[in-house]
Amino acid sequence: MANKKYKLLLSKETKDYLMSTHFWGPVFNWMIPIATIVDTQKHPRIISGKMTLALALYSMTFMRFAVMVKPRNMLLFACHGANVTAQLIQGYRYLAYHYGSKPLEEE
């Protein structure tokens, strides 16, 4: 069984996949949701509402693209799904801070 997995790991198809933009594009794209997740720990006054909306719409568009392209790119889909979630959380924080009840003491 281990020999079978080893052969699969060293197969031409695996090497071709690991050396393609189908793999590396989504891998580097993960920096966007990671940065957004890190930013959820920062004060909401630094959030740009326009950029948050733009990034959420961008990721929704690419989620659709990821499942429509042949072969499907589920790594890209997961990356943009995480980004949509993170951007919507940031959007909620932005709206709550700017249009909700503000705390009496600001940091």
Backbone atoms as SQL, in Angstrom:
CREATE TABLE atoms (id INTEGER PRIMARY KEY, chain TEXT, resi INTEGER, resn TEXT, atom TEXT, x REAL, y REAL, z REAL);
INSERT INTO atoms VALUES
  (1, 'A', 1, 'MET', 'N', 0.820, -1.189, 0.000),
  (2, 'A', 1, 'MET', 'CA', 0.000, 0.000, 0.000),
  (3, 'A', 1, 'MET', 'C', 0.868, 1.260, 0.000),
  (4, 'A', 2, 'ALA', 'N', 1.918, 1.275, 0.804),
  (5, 'A', 2, 'ALA', 'CA', 2.815, 2.426, 0.839),
  (6, 'A', 2, 'ALA', 'C', 3.517, 2.606, -0.505),
  (7, 'A', 3, 'ASN', 'N', 3.848, 1.478, -1.155),
  (8, 'A', 3, 'ASN', 'CA', 4.492, 1.521, -2.458),
  (9, 'A', 3, 'ASN', 'C', 3.565, 2.163, -3.491),
  (10, 'A', 4, 'LYS', 'N', 2.261, 1.875, -3.393),
  (11, 'A', 4, 'LYS', 'CA', 1.280, 2.435, -4.320),
  (12, 'A', 4, 'LYS', 'C', 1.186, 3.956, -4.146),
  (13, 'A', 5, 'LYS', 'N', 1.175, 4.416, -2.889),
  (14, 'A', 5, 'LYS', 'CA', 1.127, 5.860, -2.617),
  (15, 'A', 5, 'LYS', 'C', 2.407, 6.553, -3.078),
  (16, 'A', 6, 'TYR', 'N', 3.524, 5.876, -2.904),
  (17, 'A', 6, 'TYR', 'CA', 4.808, 6.422, -3.338),
  (18, 'A', 6, 'TYR', 'C', 4.836, 6.576, -4.853),
  (19, 'A', 7, 'LYS', 'N', 4.325, 5.583, -5.560),
  (20, 'A', 7, 'LYS', 'CA', 4.263, 5.654, -7.021),
  (21, 'A', 7, 'LYS', 'C', 3.341, 6.776, -7.476),
  (22, 'A', 8, 'LEU', 'N', 2.210, 6.937, -6.779),
  (23, 'A', 8, 'LEU', 'CA', 1.279, 8.009, -7.116),
  (24, 'A', 8, 'LEU', 'C', 1.930, 9.376, -6.896),
  (25, 'A', 9, 'LEU', 'N', 2.679, 9.506, -5.822),
  (26, 'A', 9, 'LEU', 'CA', 3.357, 10.772, -5.512),
  (27, 'A', 9, 'LEU', 'C', 4.406, 11.119, -6.561),
  (28, 'A', 10, 'LEU', 'N', 5.058, 10.119, -7.109),
  (29, 'A', 10, 'LEU', 'CA', 6.099, 10.354, -8.108),
  (30, 'A', 10, 'LEU', 'C', 5.600, 10.230, -9.550),
  (31, 'A', 11, 'SER', 'N', 4.300, 10.108, -9.729),
  (32, 'A', 11, 'SER', 'CA', 3.766, 9.931, -11.079),
  (33, 'A', 11, 'SER', 'C', 3.887, 11.214, -11.894),
  (34, 'A', 12, 'LYS', 'N', 3.855, 11.058, -13.201),
  (35, 'A', 12, 'LYS', 'CA', 3.942, 12.207, -14.106),
  (36, 'A', 12, 'LYS', 'C', 2.773, 13.157, -13.897),
  (37, 'A', 13, 'GLU', 'N', 1.573, 12.624, -13.641),
  (38, 'A', 13, 'GLU', 'CA', 0.393, 13.463, -13.437),
  (39, 'A', 13, 'GLU', 'C', 0.550, 14.341, -12.190),
  (40, 'A', 14, 'THR', 'N', 1.089, 13.757, -11.119),
  (41, 'A', 14, 'THR', 'CA', 1.297, 14.526, -9.886),
  (42, 'A', 14, 'THR', 'C', 2.340, 15.610, -10.105),
  (43, 'A', 15, 'LYS', 'N', 3.428, 15.262, -10.759),
  (44, 'A', 15, 'LYS', 'CA', 4.468, 16.253, -11.038),
  (45, 'A', 15, 'LYS', 'C', 3.930, 17.367, -11.938),
  (46, 'A', 16, 'ASP', 'N', 3.159, 16.999, -12.953),
  (47, 'A', 16, 'ASP', 'CA', 2.571, 18.012, -13.840),
  (48, 'A', 16, 'ASP', 'C', 1.631, 18.937, -13.077),
  (49, 'A', 17, 'TYR', 'N', 0.837, 18.361, -12.165),
  (50, 'A', 17, 'TYR', 'CA', -0.077, 19.171, -11.363),
  (51, 'A', 17, 'TYR', 'C', 0.680, 20.124, -10.440),
  (52, 'A', 18, 'LEU', 'N', 1.704, 19.613, -9.781),
  (53, 'A', 18, 'LEU', 'CA', 2.473, 20.441, -8.838),
  (54, 'A', 18, 'LEU', 'C', 3.287, 21.526, -9.539),
  (55, 'A', 19, 'MET', 'N', 3.499, 21.385, -10.831),
  (56, 'A', 19, 'MET', 'CA', 4.241, 22.394, -11.586),
  (57, 'A', 19, 'MET', 'C', 3.323, 23.246, -12.461),
  (58, 'A', 20, 'SER', 'N', 2.044, 23.298, -12.114),
  (59, 'A', 20, 'SER', 'CA', 1.090, 24.050, -12.932),
  (60, 'A', 20, 'SER', 'C', 0.531, 25.260, -12.188),
  (61, 'A', 21, 'THR', 'N', -0.032, 26.181, -12.944),
  (62, 'A', 21, 'THR', 'CA', -0.705, 27.327, -12.324),
  (63, 'A', 21, 'THR', 'C', -2.012, 26.892, -11.679),
  (64, 'A', 22, 'HIS', 'N', -2.512, 25.721, -12.059),
  (65, 'A', 22, 'HIS', 'CA', -3.716, 25.169, -11.452),
  (66, 'A', 22, 'HIS', 'C', -3.479, 24.890, -9.968),
  (67, 'A', 23, 'PHE', 'N', -2.224, 24.658, -9.601),
  (68, 'A', 23, 'PHE', 'CA', -1.847, 24.425, -8.208),
  (69, 'A', 23, 'PHE', 'C', -1.275, 25.682, -7.559),
  (70, 'A', 24, 'TRP', 'N', -0.275, 26.296, -8.171),
  (71, 'A', 24, 'TRP', 'CA', 0.434, 27.405, -7.544),
  (72, 'A', 24, 'TRP', 'C', -0.384, 28.691, -7.465),
  (73, 'A', 25, 'GLY', 'N', -1.296, 28.919, -8.409),
  (74, 'A', 25, 'GLY', 'CA', -2.163, 30.096, -8.337),
  (75, 'A', 25, 'GLY', 'C', -2.957, 30.125, -7.045),
  (76, 'A', 26, 'PRO', 'N', -3.708, 29.053, -6.739),
  (77, 'A', 26, 'PRO', 'CA', -4.450, 29.034, -5.476),
  (78, 'A', 26, 'PRO', 'C', -3.554, 29.044, -4.234),
  (79, 'A', 27, 'VAL', 'N', -2.407, 28.384, -4.320),
  (80, 'A', 27, 'VAL', 'CA', -1.514, 28.367, -3.153),
  (81, 'A', 27, 'VAL', 'C', -1.114, 29.791, -2.767),
  (82, 'A', 28, 'PHE', 'N', -0.697, 30.591, -3.740),
  (83, 'A', 28, 'PHE', 'CA', -0.309, 31.965, -3.432),
  (84, 'A', 28, 'PHE', 'C', -1.517, 32.847, -3.154),
  (85, 'A', 29, 'ASN', 'N', -2.656, 32.493, -3.708),
  (86, 'A', 29, 'ASN', 'CA', -3.885, 33.244, -3.462),
  (87, 'A', 29, 'ASN', 'C', -4.332, 33.127, -2.008),
  (88, 'A', 30, 'TRP', 'N', -3.885, 32.097, -1.290),
  (89, 'A', 30, 'TRP', 'CA', -4.241, 31.919, 0.122),
  (90, 'A', 30, 'TRP', 'C', -3.739, 33.072, 0.986),
  (91, 'A', 31, 'MET', 'N', -2.807, 33.871, 0.473),
  (92, 'A', 31, 'MET', 'CA', -2.308, 34.999, 1.258),
  (93, 'A', 31, 'MET', 'C', -3.417, 36.026, 1.528),
  (94, 'A', 32, 'ILE', 'N', -4.381, 36.138, 0.610),
  (95, 'A', 32, 'ILE', 'CA', -5.471, 37.105, 0.791),
  (96, 'A', 32, 'ILE', 'C', -6.347, 36.726, 1.985),
  (97, 'A', 33, 'PRO', 'N', -6.911, 35.504, 2.042),
  (98, 'A', 33, 'PRO', 'CA', -7.727, 35.187, 3.219),
  (99, 'A', 33, 'PRO', 'C', -6.919, 35.117, 4.514),
  (100, 'A', 34, 'ILE', 'N', -5.663, 34.704, 4.427),
  (101, 'A', 34, 'ILE', 'CA', -4.840, 34.667, 5.638),
  (102, 'A', 34, 'ILE', 'C', -4.659, 36.080, 6.190),
  (103, 'A', 35, 'ALA', 'N', -4.367, 37.036, 5.316),
  (104, 'A', 35, 'ALA', 'CA', -4.212, 38.430, 5.759),
  (105, 'A', 35, 'ALA', 'C', -5.515, 38.966, 6.342),
  (106, 'A', 36, 'THR', 'N', -6.632, 38.609, 5.741),
  (107, 'A', 36, 'THR', 'CA', -7.922, 39.066, 6.246),
  (108, 'A', 36, 'THR', 'C', -8.220, 38.467, 7.615),
  (109, 'A', 37, 'ILE', 'N', -7.920, 37.202, 7.778),
  (110, 'A', 37, 'ILE', 'CA', -8.135, 36.547, 9.073),
  (111, 'A', 37, 'ILE', 'C', -7.267, 37.191, 10.147),
  (112, 'A', 38, 'VAL', 'N', -6.030, 37.510, 9.817),
  (113, 'A', 38, 'VAL', 'CA', -5.148, 38.206, 10.772),
  (114, 'A', 38, 'VAL', 'C', -5.722, 39.581, 11.115),
  (115, 'A', 39, 'ASP', 'N', -6.280, 40.265, 10.109),
  (116, 'A', 39, 'ASP', 'CA', -6.845, 41.593, 10.337),
  (117, 'A', 39, 'ASP', 'C', -8.087, 41.584, 11.217),
  (118, 'A', 40, 'THR', 'N', -8.730, 40.438, 11.386),
  (119, 'A', 40, 'THR', 'CA', -9.901, 40.400, 12.260),
  (120, 'A', 40, 'THR', 'C', -9.534, 40.651, 13.715),
  (121, 'A', 41, 'GLN', 'N', -8.250, 40.574, 14.028),
  (122, 'A', 41, 'GLN', 'CA', -7.799, 40.838, 15.390),
  (123, 'A', 41, 'GLN', 'C', -7.462, 42.309, 15.613),
  (124, 'A', 42, 'LYS', 'N', -7.512, 43.103, 14.547),
  (125, 'A', 42, 'LYS', 'CA', -7.179, 44.524, 14.644),
  (126, 'A', 42, 'LYS', 'C', -8.442, 45.348, 14.814),
  (127, 'A', 43, 'HIS', 'N', -8.268, 46.605, 15.185),
  (128, 'A', 43, 'HIS', 'CA', -9.398, 47.498, 15.425),
  (129, 'A', 43, 'HIS', 'C', -10.201, 47.698, 14.135),
  (130, 'A', 44, 'PRO', 'N', -11.526, 47.727, 14.223),
  (131, 'A', 44, 'PRO', 'CA', -12.353, 47.854, 13.013),
  (132, 'A', 44, 'PRO', 'C', -12.256, 49.207, 12.306),
  (133, 'A', 45, 'ARG', 'N', -11.668, 50.205, 12.930),
  (134, 'A', 45, 'ARG', 'CA', -11.564, 51.511, 12.262),
  (135, 'A', 45, 'ARG', 'C', -10.632, 51.464, 11.050),
  (136, 'A', 46, 'ILE', 'N', -9.763, 50.446, 10.974),
  (137, 'A', 46, 'ILE', 'CA', -8.835, 50.366, 9.837),
  (138, 'A', 46, 'ILE', 'C', -9.438, 49.652, 8.634),
  (139, 'A', 47, 'ILE', 'N', -10.647, 49.105, 8.771),
  (140, 'A', 47, 'ILE', 'CA', -11.266, 48.344, 7.684),
  (141, 'A', 47, 'ILE', 'C', -11.770, 49.299, 6.609),
  (142, 'A', 48, 'SER', 'N', -11.455, 48.993, 5.361),
  (143, 'A', 48, 'SER', 'CA', -11.986, 49.749, 4.230),
  (144, 'A', 48, 'SER', 'C', -13.236, 49.028, 3.725),
  (145, 'A', 49, 'GLY', 'N', -14.367, 49.696, 3.839),
  (146, 'A', 49, 'GLY', 'CA', -15.625, 49.096, 3.397),
  (147, 'A', 49, 'GLY', 'C', -15.634, 48.800, 1.908),
  (148, 'A', 50, 'LYS', 'N', -15.100, 49.726, 1.107),
  (149, 'A', 50, 'LYS', 'CA', -15.074, 49.528, -0.344),
  (150, 'A', 50, 'LYS', 'C', -14.187, 48.352, -0.733),
  (151, 'A', 51, 'MET', 'N', -13.032, 48.248, -0.117),
  (152, 'A', 51, 'MET', 'CA', -12.112, 47.148, -0.441),
  (153, 'A', 51, 'MET', 'C', -12.677, 45.813, 0.039),
  (154, 'A', 52, 'THR', 'N', -13.317, 45.810, 1.188),
  (155, 'A', 52, 'THR', 'CA', -13.927, 44.587, 1.697),
  (156, 'A', 52, 'THR', 'C', -15.004, 44.094, 0.745),
  (157, 'A', 53, 'LEU', 'N', -15.849, 45.001, 0.274),
  (158, 'A', 53, 'LEU', 'CA', -16.892, 44.635, -0.683),
  (159, 'A', 53, 'LEU', 'C', -16.267, 44.135, -1.991),
  (160, 'A', 54, 'ALA', 'N', -15.251, 44.835, -2.478),
  (161, 'A', 54, 'ALA', 'CA', -14.599, 44.443, -3.732),
  (162, 'A', 54, 'ALA', 'C', -13.977, 43.051, -3.616),
  (163, 'A', 55, 'LEU', 'N', -13.306, 42.785, -2.514),
  (164, 'A', 55, 'LEU', 'CA', -12.666, 41.470, -2.345),
  (165, 'A', 55, 'LEU', 'C', -13.693, 40.358, -2.172),
  (166, 'A', 56, 'ALA', 'N', -14.810, 40.648, -1.518),
  (167, 'A', 56, 'ALA', 'CA', -15.859, 39.641, -1.371),
  (168, 'A', 56, 'ALA', 'C', -16.458, 39.303, -2.744),
  (169, 'A', 57, 'LEU', 'N', -16.750, 40.331, -3.549),
  (170, 'A', 57, 'LEU', 'CA', -17.310, 40.094, -4.885),
  (171, 'A', 57, 'LEU', 'C', -16.304, 39.391, -5.794),
  (172, 'A', 58, 'TYR', 'N', -15.050, 39.785, -5.703),
  (173, 'A', 58, 'TYR', 'CA', -13.975, 39.149, -6.477),
  (174, 'A', 58, 'TYR', 'C', -13.905, 37.656, -6.159),
  (175, 'A', 59, 'SER', 'N', -13.941, 37.328, -4.880),
  (176, 'A', 59, 'SER', 'CA', -13.829, 35.924, -4.494),
  (177, 'A', 59, 'SER', 'C', -15.075, 35.134, -4.871),
  (178, 'A', 60, 'MET', 'N', -16.249, 35.758, -4.789),
  (179, 'A', 60, 'MET', 'CA', -17.468, 35.062, -5.219),
  (180, 'A', 60, 'MET', 'C', -17.395, 34.729, -6.709),
  (181, 'A', 61, 'THR', 'N', -16.878, 35.671, -7.486),
  (182, 'A', 61, 'THR', 'CA', -16.726, 35.444, -8.924),
  (183, 'A', 61, 'THR', 'C', -15.774, 34.285, -9.198),
  (184, 'A', 62, 'PHE', 'N', -14.648, 34.262, -8.495),
  (185, 'A', 62, 'PHE', 'CA', -13.668, 33.204, -8.730),
  (186, 'A', 62, 'PHE', 'C', -14.098, 31.867, -8.153),
  (187, 'A', 63, 'MET', 'N', -14.993, 31.867, -7.161),
  (188, 'A', 63, 'MET', 'CA', -15.545, 30.589, -6.696),
  (189, 'A', 63, 'MET', 'C', -16.338, 29.945, -7.829),
  (190, 'A', 64, 'ARG', 'N', -17.121, 30.748, -8.533),
  (191, 'A', 64, 'ARG', 'CA', -17.892, 30.232, -9.668),
  (192, 'A', 64, 'ARG', 'C', -16.945, 29.759, -10.773),
  (193, 'A', 65, 'PHE', 'N', -15.927, 30.559, -11.060),
  (194, 'A', 65, 'PHE', 'CA', -14.949, 30.189, -12.088),
  (195, 'A', 65, 'PHE', 'C', -14.284, 28.852, -11.750),
  (196, 'A', 66, 'ALA', 'N', -13.939, 28.660, -10.475),
  (197, 'A', 66, 'ALA', 'CA', -13.219, 27.456, -10.060),
  (198, 'A', 66, 'ALA', 'C', -14.012, 26.180, -10.328),
  (199, 'A', 67, 'VAL', 'N', -15.330, 26.250, -10.258),
  (200, 'A', 67, 'VAL', 'CA', -16.119, 25.041, -10.516),
  (201, 'A', 67, 'VAL', 'C', -16.540, 24.926, -11.977),
  (202, 'A', 68, 'MET', 'N', -16.456, 26.014, -12.731),
  (203, 'A', 68, 'MET', 'CA', -16.848, 25.975, -14.142),
  (204, 'A', 68, 'MET', 'C', -15.695, 25.564, -15.055),
  (205, 'A', 69, 'VAL', 'N', -14.460, 25.841, -14.656),
  (206, 'A', 69, 'VAL', 'CA', -13.302, 25.508, -15.471),
  (207, 'A', 69, 'VAL', 'C', -13.105, 23.989, -15.473),
  (208, 'A', 70, 'LYS', 'N', -12.589, 23.473, -16.575),
  (209, 'A', 70, 'LYS', 'CA', -12.319, 22.036, -16.674),
  (210, 'A', 70, 'LYS', 'C', -10.828, 21.807, -16.677),
  (211, 'A', 71, 'PRO', 'N', -10.241, 21.001, -15.834),
  (212, 'A', 71, 'PRO', 'CA', -10.883, 20.333, -14.710),
  (213, 'A', 71, 'PRO', 'C', -11.167, 21.313, -13.575),
  (214, 'A', 72, 'ARG', 'N', -12.130, 20.977, -12.752),
  (215, 'A', 72, 'ARG', 'CA', -12.487, 21.845, -11.633),
  (216, 'A', 72, 'ARG', 'C', -11.293, 22.067, -10.729),
  (217, 'A', 73, 'ASN', 'N', -11.193, 23.277, -10.230),
  (218, 'A', 73, 'ASN', 'CA', -10.076, 23.608, -9.348),
  (219, 'A', 73, 'ASN', 'C', -10.625, 23.828, -7.946),
  (220, 'A', 74, 'MET', 'N', -10.722, 22.749, -7.183),
  (221, 'A', 74, 'MET', 'CA', -11.310, 22.824, -5.855),
  (222, 'A', 74, 'MET', 'C', -10.390, 23.514, -4.856),
  (223, 'A', 75, 'LEU', 'N', -9.095, 23.534, -5.122),
  (224, 'A', 75, 'LEU', 'CA', -8.172, 24.277, -4.269),
  (225, 'A', 75, 'LEU', 'C', -8.451, 25.776, -4.383),
  (226, 'A', 76, 'LEU', 'N', -8.688, 26.248, -5.594),
  (227, 'A', 76, 'LEU', 'CA', -9.056, 27.648, -5.814),
  (228, 'A', 76, 'LEU', 'C', -10.414, 27.950, -5.187),
  (229, 'A', 77, 'PHE', 'N', -11.353, 27.018, -5.320),
  (230, 'A', 77, 'PHE', 'CA', -12.678, 27.195, -4.733),
  (231, 'A', 77, 'PHE', 'C', -12.585, 27.340, -3.213),
  (232, 'A', 78, 'ALA', 'N', -11.806, 26.485, -2.575),
  (233, 'A', 78, 'ALA', 'CA', -11.653, 26.540, -1.114),
  (234, 'A', 78, 'ALA', 'C', -11.006, 27.845, -0.674),
  (235, 'A', 79, 'CYS', 'N', -9.996, 28.273, -1.413),
  (236, 'A', 79, 'CYS', 'CA', -9.308, 29.518, -1.096),
  (237, 'A', 79, 'CYS', 'C', -10.274, 30.697, -1.133),
  (238, 'A', 80, 'HIS', 'N', -11.047, 30.790, -2.202),
  (239, 'A', 80, 'HIS', 'CA', -11.971, 31.914, -2.331),
  (240, 'A', 80, 'HIS', 'C', -13.174, 31.773, -1.402),
  (241, 'A', 81, 'GLY', 'N', -13.560, 30.552, -1.076),
  (242, 'A', 81, 'GLY', 'CA', -14.611, 30.356, -0.082),
  (243, 'A', 81, 'GLY', 'C', -14.176, 30.875, 1.278),
  (244, 'A', 82, 'ALA', 'N', -12.943, 30.594, 1.646),
  (245, 'A', 82, 'ALA', 'CA', -12.408, 31.115, 2.905),
  (246, 'A', 82, 'ALA', 'C', -12.326, 32.642, 2.873),
  (247, 'A', 83, 'ASN', 'N', -11.944, 33.187, 1.716),
  (248, 'A', 83, 'ASN', 'CA', -11.840, 34.640, 1.605),
  (249, 'A', 83, 'ASN', 'C', -13.211, 35.311, 1.684),
  (250, 'A', 84, 'VAL', 'N', -14.224, 34.738, 1.046),
  (251, 'A', 84, 'VAL', 'CA', -15.575, 35.309, 1.133),
  (252, 'A', 84, 'VAL', 'C', -16.022, 35.337, 2.590),
  (253, 'A', 85, 'THR', 'N', -15.812, 34.237, 3.290),
  (254, 'A', 85, 'THR', 'CA', -16.193, 34.170, 4.705),
  (255, 'A', 85, 'THR', 'C', -15.471, 35.228, 5.520),
  (256, 'A', 86, 'ALA', 'N', -14.172, 35.338, 5.335),
  (257, 'A', 86, 'ALA', 'CA', -13.384, 36.317, 6.090),
  (258, 'A', 86, 'ALA', 'C', -13.795, 37.749, 5.737),
  (259, 'A', 87, 'GLN', 'N', -14.056, 38.014, 4.457),
  (260, 'A', 87, 'GLN', 'CA', -14.462, 39.366, 4.046),
  (261, 'A', 87, 'GLN', 'C', -15.837, 39.715, 4.601),
  (262, 'A', 88, 'LEU', 'N', -16.751, 38.753, 4.641),
  (263, 'A', 88, 'LEU', 'CA', -18.072, 39.025, 5.197),
  (264, 'A', 88, 'LEU', 'C', -17.995, 39.313, 6.694),
  (265, 'A', 89, 'ILE', 'N', -17.101, 38.634, 7.387),
  (266, 'A', 89, 'ILE', 'CA', -16.882, 38.934, 8.808),
  (267, 'A', 89, 'ILE', 'C', -16.341, 40.349, 8.962),
  (268, 'A', 90, 'GLN', 'N', -15.373, 40.707, 8.116),
  (269, 'A', 90, 'GLN', 'CA', -14.834, 42.069, 8.165),
  (270, 'A', 90, 'GLN', 'C', -15.912, 43.096, 7.808),
  (271, 'A', 91, 'GLY', 'N', -16.753, 42.765, 6.834),
  (272, 'A', 91, 'GLY', 'CA', -17.844, 43.663, 6.460),
  (273, 'A', 91, 'GLY', 'C', -18.797, 43.890, 7.618),
  (274, 'A', 92, 'TYR', 'N', -19.108, 42.836, 8.341),
  (275, 'A', 92, 'TYR', 'CA', -19.967, 42.955, 9.516),
  (276, 'A', 92, 'TYR', 'C', -19.302, 43.848, 10.568),
  (277, 'A', 93, 'ARG', 'N', -18.024, 43.638, 10.797),
  (278, 'A', 93, 'ARG', 'CA', -17.297, 44.459, 11.779),
  (279, 'A', 93, 'ARG', 'C', -17.276, 45.921, 11.354),
  (280, 'A', 94, 'TYR', 'N', -17.095, 46.164, 10.048),
  (281, 'A', 94, 'TYR', 'CA', -17.090, 47.532, 9.517),
  (282, 'A', 94, 'TYR', 'C', -18.443, 48.203, 9.753),
  (283, 'A', 95, 'LEU', 'N', -19.510, 47.505, 9.381),
  (284, 'A', 95, 'LEU', 'CA', -20.848, 48.075, 9.549),
  (285, 'A', 95, 'LEU', 'C', -21.193, 48.290, 11.021),
  (286, 'A', 96, 'ALA', 'N', -20.839, 47.340, 11.861),
  (287, 'A', 96, 'ALA', 'CA', -21.119, 47.470, 13.290),
  (288, 'A', 96, 'ALA', 'C', -20.362, 48.654, 13.890),
  (289, 'A', 97, 'TYR', 'N', -19.130, 48.852, 13.457),
  (290, 'A', 97, 'TYR', 'CA', -18.333, 49.945, 14.008),
  (291, 'A', 97, 'TYR', 'C', -18.800, 51.307, 13.496),
  (292, 'A', 98, 'HIS', 'N', -19.025, 51.423, 12.210),
  (293, 'A', 98, 'HIS', 'CA', -19.350, 52.726, 11.625),
  (294, 'A', 98, 'HIS', 'C', -20.832, 53.094, 11.704),
  (295, 'A', 99, 'TYR', 'N', -21.703, 52.100, 11.701),
  (296, 'A', 99, 'TYR', 'CA', -23.136, 52.394, 11.657),
  (297, 'A', 99, 'TYR', 'C', -23.917, 51.816, 12.828),
  (298, 'A', 100, 'GLY', 'N', -23.267, 51.011, 13.655),
  (299, 'A', 100, 'GLY', 'CA', -23.919, 50.456, 14.839),
  (300, 'A', 100, 'GLY', 'C', -23.658, 51.356, 16.027),
  (301, 'A', 101, 'SER', 'N', -23.933, 50.849, 17.188),
  (302, 'A', 101, 'SER', 'CA', -23.652, 51.651, 18.391),
  (303, 'A', 101, 'SER', 'C', -22.154, 51.597, 18.669),
  (304, 'A', 102, 'LYS', 'N', -21.557, 52.754, 18.754),
  (305, 'A', 102, 'LYS', 'CA', -20.121, 52.845, 18.991),
  (306, 'A', 102, 'LYS', 'C', -19.828, 52.708, 20.483),
  (307, 'A', 103, 'PRO', 'N', -18.724, 52.082, 20.835),
  (308, 'A', 103, 'PRO', 'CA', -18.360, 51.994, 22.249),
  (309, 'A', 103, 'PRO', 'C', -17.979, 53.374, 22.773),
  (310, 'A', 104, 'LEU', 'N', -18.160, 53.564, 24.071),
  (311, 'A', 104, 'LEU', 'CA', -17.842, 54.853, 24.678),
  (312, 'A', 104, 'LEU', 'C', -16.357, 55.147, 24.646),
  (313, 'A', 105, 'GLU', 'N', -15.562, 54.116, 24.825),
  (314, 'A', 105, 'GLU', 'CA', -14.113, 54.302, 24.873),
  (315, 'A', 105, 'GLU', 'C', -13.485, 53.667, 23.642),
  (316, 'A', 106, 'GLU', 'N', -12.762, 54.451, 22.861),
  (317, 'A', 106, 'GLU', 'CA', -12.084, 53.916, 21.679),
  (318, 'A', 106, 'GLU', 'C', -10.627, 53.689, 22.018),
  (319, 'A', 107, 'GLU', 'N', -10.056, 52.681, 21.351),
  (320, 'A', 107, 'GLU', 'CA', -8.634, 52.365, 21.599),
  (321, 'A', 107, 'GLU', 'C', -7.738, 53.330, 20.892);
